[in-house]
Amino acid sequence: MMTQLVLMRELLGALSGNEMVLGIVLANWLLLTGVGSALGRTAGRLKRPLTLMVVGLILLAVLPIGSVMAVRTLRNVVFARGEMIGVTPAVVGCFVLLAPYCLVSGYLLTLACAALGRNRKEVNQGAASIGQVYALDSAGMVVGGLGFTFVLIHFLSHFGCLYVSAWANLLSAGALALAERRKVLLAGAGVIAGAFAGLTFAIDLDEVSTRIEHEGFRVAFRGNSPYGSLVVTESAGQFNFIENGQMLFSTQNPGAVEETVHYAMAQRPGAWRVLLVGGGVSGTALEILKYRNARVDYVELDPLIIDVGRRFVPGGLADGGIHVIEGDGRSFLRRASERYDVVIADVPEPATSQANRYYTREFFQEVKRAMNDGGVLCVPLAPYENYVSKELACLIGSAHRTLKDVFRNVLIVPGGKLFLLASDGDLAVRTVKRTGVFDGITNREVLEVRSLIADRLEGAGIQPQRLTRGYLDGMITEDRMADVSRPASQEAVANTDFNPVLYYYHLLQWISRFKESFGLLGGALLVVLAAYLVRIRRVELAVFTAGFAASVLEVVLLLGFQVLYGSVYNRLGLIVTMFMAGLGAGSLAAKVTLARRGRRDLAAVVLALAVYAAALPLLLQGAGRLEEAVSSAAAGSAVFSILAFVPGALVGMAFPLAGKVDFQGASLTAGRLYAADLVGASLGAILVSTLLIPLIGVTAVCLVTAGLNVVGGLALLMKRGS
């Protein structure tokens, strides 16, 4: 668990990715672990399986350290610095990087079943050994998840966290070697433990690898928070803030700051109350205060960004007119007692489901309730370089449609980025009539926003460094306005919290940047998957559908928590850990039923999982109403912990029951069932996180999952041979 969490964060940063990258990492992780489990089917023939277990534990201590070093030091060797990495290289890279660790850990799962079940001849006892390993594995994940989330990540680097798990594995290896009286292995574990101790005190691998990763820049700061990994680099006095591999902002970049602020403020230069969601450390908060009447409430989710920003951007937040609020912007809006004249969302483009929260109909409704009559909202959408691709057109159309569902007027401003302005009041006061054909429309009003912005800035006594009349004349032209306005007039689907189509369109735009064909690769994967599903037994099919449901429901719950309470990173470990706790509890509870008719019991569990999947959208709606009533992240964590525990318990019950129904020896049965479980989970992880939820929405995904588990459950109840 700790290795998985660290590598997911590291790979997300190295690949500068989104949920597709997380889906690729998780799918590779589960698939390779499943392959390792399948390779362990011959472990029952080993005379001394614990000896091999000692070797495996030593490898599990060493491999994660090497994996993180490889991620940080080889990224700019294999790829050009700053180069965007496409889907196929990401898949291949993750596969190669994760294969050693995952194959070993998967093999050890089956090996443990063989070791515990070697002297258990009865079916019930042999199946119980499989359930015991499953429960212990889940318990280890619970400890690792809780420790990482609530303790270690607050005080240690990623390497420090991996040292903790390495010591745990080395101590286990030493204990087993001592019990097996294998002096050579015991000595090997001792030598490696000594090397780790020396490495910890002699070399700061985190500092060394970070410096290599950002070669050419001075690393001014590196640190972790519950929300991600933050690195600040410096070159020629410019500081770059990088979180999870994504550039948040750079100092000494007045153009970006001025565009973010003045397109909105020029509409309401007399604004008194301004809400800024994100980005204040970059200078946007101070830029707003150039309007004499303005007072700023600045909401920032990650307190580490504020603390580090005050250190490296002195004076950026020191003005008394800036009120800094630590927390989630949406949660703040729901509770806000103030009413704002202007709301500026200085947030990343909707490249992730987390960022997508600030582009949904629900968010725009929350903004409108917190604004004065005629207030203005401004959000950035995407970079724009004089060309509207098919994917960008979809982005524009969906975002425009979503805003129009809430606000009377919407204006798209084509600056260095596309900025969306929305209000129930007037926008861009000055217009000029044009006679003739323009974009297929006669007598169209062309919005002269460039003159309006320049006049308002001069009227407020503001002298911008970049947003001059010349810059505006070059950026906000009739042709550019026409190009970005054209998609807005087309039919489009609105973007909502649980149907994040804008994230899906952004994903398509990201993929379109790479000249890749998925036909051959996708076809080959489908053939392999079809061949596997045709050959597996009905019990394995039930485990496969349960594993698929495990991934799907976990992703849906994480998305639901993120939608309601902000970033899921600070609760990722809790929700995943509660799911794992359910797995362990379910596998232990299933021991009670092993002496009964396992096939019917297994079918009942899989069908219960189908019922839960179908009911989950309604449960999420109930959680949303609870959030509106109490507005407490603690209460939300408790509710989502229960929602995660229940499906975990059902999946945990299915595994030992399946072992009873189809028992053919501990190692053979465990290898087949672990493989079915992890392959199903792998498929669910990559399909749901990267395609199904943004394409068809949460409700449809849950119903599809329920349908698959109905098939798996009913297959178990069919007569043999039918």
C-alpha positions in Angstrom: 0.0 0.0 0.0 2.7 2.5 0.9 4.7 1.6 -2.2 1.7 2.0 -4.4 0.7 5.4 -2.9 4.3 6.7 -3.3 4.7 5.4 -6.9 1.3 6.7 -7.9 2.2 10.2 -6.7 5.7 10.0 -8.3 4.4 8.8 -11.7 1.7 11.4 -11.7 4.3 14.0 -11.4 6.8 12.5 -13.8 4.1 12.0 -16.5 2.5 15.4 -15.8 -0.7 13.6 -16.0 -4.3 13.3 -15.0 -6.7 10.5 -14.0 -5.8 8.7 -17.2 -2.2 8.4 -15.8 -3.5 7.2 -12.5 -5.7 4.7 -14.3 -2.7 3.5 -16.3 -0.6 3.1 -13.2 -3.3 1.3 -11.2 -4.3 -1.0 -14.1 -0.6 -2.0 -14.7 -0.2 -2.5 -10.9 -3.2 -4.8 -10.6 -2.5 -6.7 -13.8 1.1 -7.3 -13.1 0.3 -8.4 -9.5 -2.3 -10.8 -11.0 0.3 -12.2 -13.4 2.6 -12.7 -10.4 -0.1 -14.5 -8.5 -0.8 -16.8 -11.5 2.9 -17.6 -11.8 2.8 -18.7 -8.1 0.5 -21.6 -8.9 3.5 -24.0 -8.8 4.5 -22.8 -5.4 2.8 -25.8 -3.8 5.6 -28.1 -5.2 8.3 -26.2 -3.3 9.8 -28.1 -0.4 10.8 -25.0 1.6 8.5 -22.1 0.5 9.5 -19.9 3.4 13.0 -19.8 2.1 11.8 -18.2 -1.1 9.6 -16.0 1.0 12.6 -14.5 2.7 14.2 -13.7 -0.7 11.0 -12.1 -1.8 10.7 -9.9 1.3 14.3 -8.7 0.8 13.4 -7.8 -2.8 10.3 -5.9 -1.7 12.4 -3.8 0.7 14.9 -2.8 -2.0 12.9 -2.5 -5.2 10.7 0.5 -4.3 13.7 2.7 -3.6 15.2 1.8 -7.0 11.8 2.5 -8.7 11.5 6.0 -7.3 15.1 6.8 -8.2 14.4 5.6 -11.7 11.3 7.7 -12.0 13.1 10.9 -11.0 16.4 10.4 -12.7 15.5 8.6 -16.0 12.4 10.7 -17.0 14.6 13.4 -18.6 17.0 10.8 -20.0 14.4 8.7 -21.9 12.3 11.8 -22.9 13.2 15.3 -23.7 12.9 17.8 -20.8 9.5 19.3 -20.8 8.2 16.9 -23.4 4.6 15.7 -23.0 4.4 12.0 -22.8 1.7 10.2 -24.8 -0.5 7.3 -23.7 1.5 4.4 -25.3 4.9 5.5 -23.8 3.1 6.0 -20.5 1.7 2.5 -20.6 5.0 0.9 -21.6 7.0 2.9 -19.1 4.7 2.1 -16.2 4.7 -1.6 -17.2 8.5 -1.8 -17.3 8.9 0.2 -14.1 6.3 -1.6 -12.0 6.9 -5.1 -13.3 9.7 -6.2 -10.9 7.9 -5.1 -7.7 4.4 -6.2 -8.7 5.5 -9.6 -10.1 7.3 -10.4 -6.8 4.5 -9.2 -4.6 1.9 -11.1 -6.5 4.0 -14.3 -6.4 4.4 -13.9 -2.7 0.6 -13.8 -2.2 0.3 -17.2 -3.7 3.4 -18.5 -2.0 2.0 -17.5 1.4 -1.2 -19.5 0.6 1.0 -22.5 -0.3 3.0 -22.1 2.9 -0.1 -21.9 5.2 -2.0 -24.6 3.3 0.7 -27.2 2.8 -0.3 -29.2 5.9 -4.1 -28.6 5.5 -5.5 -31.5 3.6 -9.2 -30.8 4.0 -11.0 -28.5 1.5 -12.3 -26.2 4.2 -8.9 -25.9 5.9 -7.2 -25.3 2.6 -9.7 -22.7 1.6 -9.4 -21.1 5.0 -5.7 -20.6 4.4 -6.5 -18.6 1.2 -9.0 -16.4 3.2 -6.4 -16.0 5.9 -3.8 -14.6 3.5 -6.4 -12.4 1.9 -7.3 -11.0 5.4 -3.7 -10.5 6.5 -2.9 -8.8 3.2 -5.8 -6.5 3.6 -4.8 -5.8 7.2 -1.3 -4.8 6.1 -2.9 -2.4 3.6 -5.0 -0.9 6.3 -1.9 -0.2 8.5 0.0 1.1 5.5 -2.8 3.3 4.3 -3.5 4.9 7.7 0.1 5.3 8.5 0.9 7.0 5.2 -2.1 9.3 5.2 -2.2 10.5 8.8 1.3 10.2 10.0 4.2 9.6 7.7 3.4 11.9 4.8 3.2 14.8 7.2 6.8 14.3 8.4 8.7 12.2 5.9 9.7 12.4 2.2 8.6 9.7 -0.2 11.9 8.0 0.4 11.4 8.2 4.2 8.0 6.5 3.8 9.6 3.7 1.8 12.4 3.3 4.4 9.7 2.5 6.9 8.1 -0.2 4.8 11.6 -1.5 3.9 12.5 -2.0 7.5 9.2 -3.8 8.1 10.0 -6.2 5.2 13.6 -6.7 6.3 12.5 -7.5 9.9 10.0 -10.0 8.6 12.7 -11.6 6.3 15.1 -11.8 9.2 12.4 -13.5 11.5 11.6 -16.0 8.8 15.3 -16.7 8.0 15.9 -17.3 11.7 12.9 -19.6 12.0 14.0 -21.6 8.9 17.6 -21.6 10.2 18.9 -20.2 6.9 22.0 -18.4 8.1 23.0 -17.1 4.7 19.7 -15.5 4.2 19.7 -14.1 7.7 23.1 -12.6 7.1 21.9 -11.1 3.8 18.9 -9.5 5.4 21.3 -8.1 8.1 23.7 -6.7 5.5 21.0 -5.0 3.6 19.5 -3.6 6.8 22.9 -2.2 7.7 23.2 -0.7 4.2 19.8 1.0 4.7 20.8 2.4 8.0 24.0 3.8 6.5 22.1 5.2 3.5 19.6 6.9 5.7 22.2 8.9 7.5 24.9 9.3 4.8 22.9 10.3 1.7 19.7 12.2 1.3 18.2 10.4 -1.7 15.3 12.8 -1.9 17.6 15.8 -2.2 19.9 14.1 -4.7 17.1 12.7 -7.0 15.1 16.0 -6.9 18.3 17.9 -7.9 18.8 15.5 -10.9 15.1 15.7 -11.8 15.3 19.5 -12.0 18.8 19.9 -13.4 19.5 23.4 -14.6 17.4 24.9 -11.8 18.2 25.5 -8.1 15.7 23.5 -6.0 14.7 26.1 -3.4 12.1 23.9 -1.6 10.7 20.4 -1.7 8.0 19.0 0.6 4.9 16.9 0.9 1.4 17.7 2.1 -1.7 15.6 2.1 -2.6 17.2 -1.2 0.6 16.4 -3.1 4.3 16.9 -3.6 5.4 20.5 -3.9 8.7 21.6 -5.4 9.9 25.2 -5.9 12.7 25.8 -8.3 14.6 29.1 -8.9 16.4 30.5 -11.9 17.5 34.1 -12.4 15.3 35.2 -9.6 12.1 33.5 -10.9 10.5 31.0 -8.7 8.5 28.1 -10.2 5.9 26.4 -8.1 5.4 22.7 -9.2 2.8 20.4 -7.5 2.5 16.8 -8.5 4.5 17.5 -11.6 2.2 20.3 -12.8 3.4 23.9 -13.0 1.1 25.9 -10.7 2.6 29.3 -11.5 5.9 31.2 -11.9 6.8 34.5 -10.4 7.8 37.4 -12.6 5.0 36.5 -15.1 2.9 39.6 -15.1 1.0 38.7 -18.3 -0.7 35.7 -16.8 -1.5 37.6 -13.6 -3.0 40.6 -15.5 -5.1 38.5 -17.8 -6.5 36.5 -14.9 -7.5 39.6 -13.1 -8.4 42.4 -15.5 -10.7 40.7 -18.0 -13.1 40.2 -15.1 -12.4 43.4 -13.0 -12.7 45.6 -16.1 -16.4 44.6 -16.2 -16.9 45.8 -12.7 -14.1 48.3 -11.9 -15.9 49.6 -8.8 -16.2 46.1 -7.3 -15.9 46.1 -3.5 -16.0 42.4 -2.5 -13.9 40.0 -4.7 -13.5 36.3 -4.2 -10.4 34.7 -5.5 -10.3 30.9 -5.6 -6.7 29.7 -5.9 -3.7 31.4 -7.4 -3.4 34.2 -4.9 0.3 33.5 -4.2 1.2 34.1 -7.8 0.3 37.8 -7.5 -3.3 37.8 -8.6 -4.5 38.9 -5.1 -2.2 42.0 -5.1 -3.2 42.8 -8.7 -6.9 42.9 -7.7 -6.0 45.5 -5.0 -4.9 47.9 -7.7 -8.6 48.7 -7.9 -9.0 51.2 -5.0 -12.3 49.9 -3.6 -11.5 46.2 -3.8 -11.1 43.8 -0.9 -10.1 40.2 -1.5 -11.1 36.9 0.1 -8.5 34.4 -1.1 -9.3 30.7 -0.7 -6.5 28.2 -1.1 -6.9 24.4 -0.5 -3.3 23.5 0.3 -1.8 25.4 3.3 1.7 24.4 2.2 1.3 26.6 -0.9 0.5 29.6 1.3 3.3 28.9 3.7 5.9 28.4 1.0 4.5 31.3 -1.0 5.0 33.7 1.9 8.6 32.5 2.1 9.5 32.9 -1.6 7.1 35.7 -2.7 7.5 38.2 0.1 4.7 40.7 0.3 2.5 38.7 -2.0 -0.1 38.2 0.7 0.9 40.8 3.2 -1.5 43.5 2.3 -4.3 44.1 4.8 -6.9 44.0 2.0 -6.3 40.3 1.5 -8.1 37.8 3.7 -6.5 34.4 3.3 -8.8 31.4 3.9 -7.4 27.8 4.0 -10.0 25.3 2.6 -11.9 24.1 -0.4 -13.3 26.9 -2.6 -16.7 25.1 -3.2 -17.2 24.3 0.5 -16.5 28.0 1.3 -19.0 29.1 -1.3 -21.7 26.9 0.2 -21.2 28.5 3.7 -20.4 32.0 2.5 -22.4 34.8 4.3 -20.8 37.5 2.2 -22.0 38.5 -1.3 -19.4 39.2 -4.0 -19.2 41.5 -6.9 -16.6 39.5 -8.8 -15.6 35.9 -8.4 -12.3 34.8 -10.1 -11.5 31.1 -10.2 -7.8 31.0 -10.8 -7.8 27.2 -11.1 -6.2 24.7 -13.5 -8.0 23.8 -16.7 -10.3 20.8 -16.4 -7.6 18.2 -17.0 -8.5 16.2 -14.0 -11.8 15.3 -12.2 -10.7 17.5 -9.3 -10.2 20.6 -11.5 -13.4 19.7 -13.3 -15.3 20.6 -10.1 -14.8 24.3 -10.9 -16.5 24.0 -14.3 -19.7 22.2 -13.5 -23.3 23.4 -13.4 -23.4 22.8 -9.6 -20.3 25.0 -9.0 -21.7 27.8 -11.2 -24.9 27.7 -9.2 -23.0 27.9 -5.9 -21.1 31.0 -7.3 -24.4 32.6 -8.4 -25.9 32.2 -4.9 -22.8 33.9 -3.4 -22.8 36.9 -5.8 -24.6 40.2 -5.7 -27.0 41.1 -8.5 -25.0 41.6 -11.7 -21.9 40.0 -10.3 -19.3 38.6 -12.7 -17.6 35.2 -12.7 -14.4 34.5 -14.5 -12.8 31.1 -15.2 -9.9 30.0 -17.5 -10.7 27.2 -19.9 -7.7 26.2 -22.0 -4.7 27.7 -23.9 -5.5 29.2 -27.3 -3.1 29.6 -30.2 -5.3 30.8 -33.1 -6.7 27.4 -33.9 -9.8 25.7 -32.6 -9.5 22.0 -33.0 -12.4 19.6 -32.9 -11.6 18.7 -29.3 -11.2 22.4 -28.2 -14.5 23.1 -29.9 -16.2 20.4 -27.7 -14.6 22.0 -24.7 -15.9 25.5 -25.6 -19.4 24.2 -26.5 -19.8 22.3 -23.2 -18.4 25.0 -21.0 -20.6 27.7 -22.7 -23.7 25.5 -22.5 -23.1 24.8 -18.8 -22.6 28.5 -18.0 -25.7 29.5 -20.0 -27.8 27.1 -17.9 -27.0 29.3 -14.9 -26.2 32.8 -16.2 -28.0 35.1 -18.7 -24.9 36.4 -20.4 -21.6 34.6 -21.3 -18.6 36.1 -23.0 -15.5 34.2 -24.3 -12.3 36.3 -24.3 -9.5 34.9 -26.4 -6.3 36.0 -24.6 -3.3 33.8 -24.0 -5.9 31.4 -22.6 -9.6 31.3 -23.2 -11.3 33.1 -20.4 -15.0 32.6 -19.7 -17.0 35.6 -18.2 -20.5 35.0 -17.0 -23.1 37.3 -15.4 -26.8 38.1 -15.2 -25.8 41.7 -15.8 -24.3 43.3 -18.8 -20.9 42.2 -20.2 -18.6 44.2 -22.5 -20.6 47.5 -22.5 -19.2 48.9 -25.7 -20.3 47.3 -29.0 -20.1 48.4 -32.6 -22.5 47.4 -35.4 -21.0 45.6 -38.4 -22.9 45.3 -41.7 -22.2 42.4 -44.0 -21.4 38.7 -43.6 -19.4 37.8 -40.4 -19.1 34.2 -39.4 -22.2 33.3 -41.5 -24.3 35.9 -39.7 -25.3 39.3 -41.0 -25.6 42.5 -38.9 -23.7 40.8 -36.0 -22.5 42.8 -33.0 -18.8 42.5 -32.6 -17.8 42.9 -29.0 -15.1 45.5 -28.6 -13.8 44.1 -25.3 -10.3 45.3 -26.0 -11.3 48.9 -25.9 -13.4 48.4 -22.8 -10.6 46.8 -20.9 -8.0 49.4 -21.9 -10.4 52.3 -21.0 -11.3 50.8 -17.7 -7.6 50.2 -16.7 -6.7 53.8 -17.6 -9.8 55.0 -15.7 -8.6 53.1 -12.6 -5.1 54.5 -12.9 -3.6 51.1 -13.6 -0.6 50.8 -15.8 -0.2 47.1 -16.8 3.1 45.7 -17.9 1.8 43.5 -20.6 -2.0 44.0 -21.0 -1.5 47.2 -23.0 -3.7 48.4 -25.9 -1.2 47.0 -28.3 -1.3 43.5 -26.7 -5.2 43.6 -26.6 -5.4 44.8 -30.2 -3.3 41.7 -31.2 -5.1 39.2 -29.1 -8.7 40.2 -29.0 -9.4 40.5 -32.8 -12.6 39.9 -34.7 -11.2 36.7 -36.3 -10.2 35.2 -32.9 -13.6 36.2 -31.4 -15.4 34.6 -34.3 -13.3 31.4 -34.0 -14.1 30.9 -30.3 -17.7 32.0 -30.6 -18.6 29.5 -33.4 -18.5 26.4 -31.2 -20.6 28.2 -28.5 -23.5 28.3 -30.9 -23.6 24.5 -31.4 -25.6 22.0 -29.4 -23.6 20.7 -26.5 -23.9 18.6 -23.3 -23.8 20.4 -20.0 -20.9 19.5 -17.6 -22.1 18.3 -14.1 -20.4 16.9 -11.0 -21.4 13.3 -11.7 -21.3 13.5 -15.5 -17.9 15.3 -16.1 -18.0 15.5 -19.9 -15.7 18.5 -19.9 -13.0 16.4 -18.3 -13.6 13.8 -21.0 -13.3 16.4 -23.8 -10.1 17.7 -22.3 -8.8 14.1 -22.2 -9.5 13.7 -25.9 -7.7 17.0 -26.5 -4.7 15.7 -24.6 -4.7 12.4 -26.5 -5.0 14.3 -29.8 -1.6 16.0 -29.3 0.1 12.6 -29.9 0.2 10.7 -33.1 -0.9 7.4 -31.8 -3.1 4.7 -33.1 -4.8 2.5 -30.5 -6.3 0.1 -33.1 -3.6 -2.6 -33.0 -2.9 -2.3 -29.2 -6.5 -2.1 -28.3 -7.4 -5.0 -30.5 -4.7 -7.2 -29.1 -5.8 -6.4 -25.6 -9.4 -7.2 -26.4 -8.4 -10.5 -27.9 -6.3 -11.5 -24.9 -9.1 -10.4 -22.5 -11.8 -12.4 -24.5 -9.6 -15.5 -24.6 -9.1 -15.2 -20.8 -12.8 -14.8 -20.1 -13.8 -17.7 -22.3 -11.4 -20.1 -20.6 -12.1 -19.2 -16.9 -14.5 -21.2 -14.8 -17.7 -19.8 -13.5 -16.3 -19.3 -10.0 -13.4 -17.3 -11.5 -15.9 -15.3 -13.5 -17.7 -14.4 -10.3 -14.4 -13.3 -8.7 -13.6 -11.3 -11.9 -16.9 -9.4 -11.7 -16.4 -8.8 -8.0 -12.9 -7.5 -8.6 -14.2 -5.2 -11.4 -16.9 -3.9 -9.0 -14.2 -3.3 -6.3 -12.3 -0.9 -8.6 -15.4 0.8 -10.0 -17.1 1.4 -6.7 -13.9 2.6 -5.1 -13.3 5.2 -7.9 -17.0 6.3 -7.7 -16.7 6.8 -3.9 -13.5 8.8 -4.3 -15.1 11.0 -7.0 -18.2 11.5 -4.8 -16.1 12.6 -1.9 -14.0 14.9 -4.1 -17.1 16.5 -5.5 -18.6 17.2 -2.1 -15.6 18.1 0.0 -12.8 19.2 -2.3 -9.5 17.4 -2.9 -9.6 13.7 -2.3 -5.9 13.4 -1.8 -6.1 14.1 2.0 -8.7 11.4 2.4 -7.5 9.0 -0.3 -5.7 6.8 2.2 -8.8 6.8 4.6 -11.3 5.7 2.0 -9.0 3.2 0.4 -8.1 1.9 3.9 -11.7 1.5 4.9 -12.3 -0.5 1.7 -9.3 -2.7 2.6 -10.6 -3.0 6.2 -13.9 -4.3 4.7 -11.9 -6.8 2.6 -10.2 -8.2 5.7 -13.4 -8.3 7.8 -15.4 -9.9 5.0 -12.8 -12.6 4.4 -12.7 -13.4 8.1 -16.5 -13.5 8.3 -16.7 -15.8 5.4 -15.0 -18.5 7.4 -18.3 -19.1 9.2 -20.0 -20.2 6.0 -17.2 -22.4 4.6 -18.9 -25.5 5.9 -22.1 -24.6 4.2 -23.1 -24.6 0.5 -20.4 -22.4 -0.8 -21.7 -21.9 -4.3 -25.1 -20.5 -3.2 -23.4 -18.3 -0.6 -20.9 -17.0 -3.2 -23.8 -16.3 -5.6 -25.6 -14.4 -2.8 -22.6 -12.2 -2.1 -22.0 -11.4 -5.7 -25.7 -10.5 -6.2 -25.6 -8.4 -3.1 -22.7 -6.5 -4.6 -24.8 -5.9 -7.7 -27.6 -4.4 -5.5 -25.1 -2.2 -3.7 -23.7 -0.9 -7.0 -27.2 -0.1 -8.3 -28.1 1.7 -5.1 -24.8 3.7 -4.8 -26.0 6.8 -6.9 -28.9 7.2 -4.5 -26.6 6.8 -1.5 -24.3 9.6 -2.9 -27.3 11.8 -3.3 -28.1 11.2 0.4 -24.5 12.0 1.3 -24.9 15.3 -0.7 -28.0 16.3 1.3 -26.1 15.5 4.5 -23.3 17.8 3.4 -25.7 20.6 2.7 -27.2 20.1 6.2 -24.1 19.8 8.4 -21.3 21.1 6.0 -18.7 19.0 7.8 -15.8 17.1 6.2 -15.5 15.0 9.4 -19.1 13.8 9.0 -18.5 13.2 5.3 -15.4 11.2 6.1 -17.4 9.0 8.4 -20.2 8.5 5.9 -17.9 7.7 3.1 -15.9 5.3 5.3 -19.0 3.3 5.9 -19.9 3.4 2.2 -16.4 2.1 1.4 -16.4 -0.6 4.1 -19.6 -2.3 2.8 -18.5 -3.2 -0.7 -15.1 -4.1 0.6 -16.7 -6.6 3.0 -18.8 -8.1 0.2 -15.7 -8.5 -2.0 -13.7 -9.9 0.9 -16.4 -12.5 1.6 -16.4 -13.6 -2.0 -12.7 -14.6 -2.1 -12.6 -17.4 0.5 -16.0 -18.7 -0.6 -14.7 -19.0 -4.1 -11.7 -20.9 -2.7 -14.1 -23.4 -1.1 -16.2 -23.9 -4.2 -13.3 -24.4 -6.6 -10.6 -25.7 -4.3 -7.8 -27.6 -6.1 -4.9 -27.2 -3.7 -3.9 -23.9 -1.9 -1.4 -22.6 -4.4 -3.3 -23.5 -7.6 -6.6 -22.2 -6.3 -5.0 -19.0 -4.9 -3.1 -18.3 -8.1 -6.2 -18.6 -10.2 -8.5 -16.6 -7.9 -6.0 -13.8 -7.2 -5.4 -13.5 -11.0 -9.2 -13.3 -11.7 -9.7 -10.8 -8.9 -6.8 -8.5 -10.0 -7.4 -8.7 -13.7 -11.1 -7.7 -13.1 -9.9 -4.9 -10.8 -7.3 -3.8 -13.4 -9.9 -3.6 -16.1 -12.3 -1.7 -13.9 -9.6 0.8 -12.8 -8.6 1.9 -16.3 -12.0 1.9 -17.9 -13.8 3.8 -15.2 -11.2 6.4 -14.3 -10.3 7.2 -18.0 -13.4 6.6 -20.0 -16.7 5.4 -18.6 -17.5 8.0 -15.9 -16.7 11.0 -18.1 -18.5 9.4 -21.0 -21.7 8.0 -19.6 -21.8 9.3 -16.0 -21.7 7.8 -12.5 -25.3 6.4 -12.5 -24.8 4.5 -15.8 -21.4 3.2 -14.6 -22.9 1.8 -11.4 -25.8 0.1 -13.4 -23.3 -1.5 -15.8 -21.3 -2.8 -12.8 -24.5 -4.1 -11.2 -25.4 -5.9 -14.5 -22.0 -7.6 -14.7 -22.3 -8.9 -11.1 -25.8 -10.2 -11.8 -24.3 -12.2 -14.7 -21.5 -13.5 -12.4 -24.0 -14.4 -9.7 -26.5 -16.1 -11.9 -23.8 -18.1 -13.6 -23.0 -19.7 -10.3 -26.6 -20.8 -9.8 -26.8 -22.5 -13.2 -26.6 -26.3 -13.3 -23.3 -27.8 -14.2 -23.0 -28.3 -17.9 -25.7 -25.8 -18.7 
